[in-house]
Amino acid sequence: MSLLSDLTPPKRRWPCAVRTLLETLEPTDSTILAQAVMNPDWKYLALETALALKGVVLSQGSIKRHRTGLCSC
């Protein structure tokens, strides 16, 4: 085996607003939010608005990136 045969670039891990928020919530609220974010019945803007009414700031863009797997989670 060559010395450099397993050389691969490191995985980038950048902040995900959904993950960051989930880590700050109580376990019950974290579970509820995680399920809502991944639920396709919640449209992005509708979920952003519903969360804002509860005082939680999370943009529809962040929700979309997390749901579609475009974040580093």
C-alpha positions in Angstrom: 0.0 0.0 0.0 1.3 3.4 -0.9 1.9 6.0 1.7 -0.6 8.5 0.2 -3.2 6.0 -1.2 -5.8 7.0 1.4 -5.3 10.8 1.1 -8.6 12.6 1.0 -9.7 16.1 1.7 -11.3 16.7 5.1 -15.1 17.0 5.3 -16.2 20.6 5.7 -18.5 21.3 8.5 -20.0 24.8 8.5 -22.7 26.1 10.8 -26.3 24.9 10.2 -28.9 27.2 11.8 -31.3 24.3 12.3 -28.6 22.2 14.1 -27.5 25.2 16.1 -31.1 25.9 17.2 -31.9 22.2 17.9 -28.9 22.1 20.3 -30.2 25.0 22.3 -33.7 23.7 22.9 -35.1 21.5 25.5 -35.2 17.8 24.4 -39.0 17.8 23.8 -38.9 21.1 21.8 -35.9 19.9 19.9 -37.8 16.7 18.8 -40.8 18.7 17.8 -38.8 21.1 15.7 -36.7 18.4 14.1 -39.9 16.6 13.0 -41.5 19.8 11.7 -38.4 20.7 9.7 -38.3 17.4 8.0 -42.1 17.2 7.4 -42.9 18.0 3.8 -46.4 19.1 4.8 -44.8 22.2 6.3 -44.0 24.6 3.5 -40.8 26.5 4.2 -42.3 30.0 4.6 -45.2 28.6 6.7 -42.9 27.0 9.1 -40.7 30.1 9.3 -43.8 32.2 10.1 -45.2 29.7 12.7 -41.8 29.7 14.4 -41.6 33.5 14.4 -45.0 33.7 16.1 -43.4 31.6 18.9 -40.4 33.9 19.0 -38.1 31.4 17.2 -36.0 32.9 14.4 -35.2 30.4 11.6 -35.3 31.4 8.0 -37.0 29.4 5.3 -33.6 29.2 3.5 -32.0 27.4 6.5 -35.0 25.1 6.7 -34.7 24.2 3.0 -31.0 23.6 3.1 -31.4 21.3 6.1 -34.4 19.4 4.7 -32.7 18.8 1.4 -29.4 17.8 2.9 -27.4 20.8 1.5 -26.1 21.8 5.0 -23.2 20.0 6.7 -25.4 17.9 8.9 
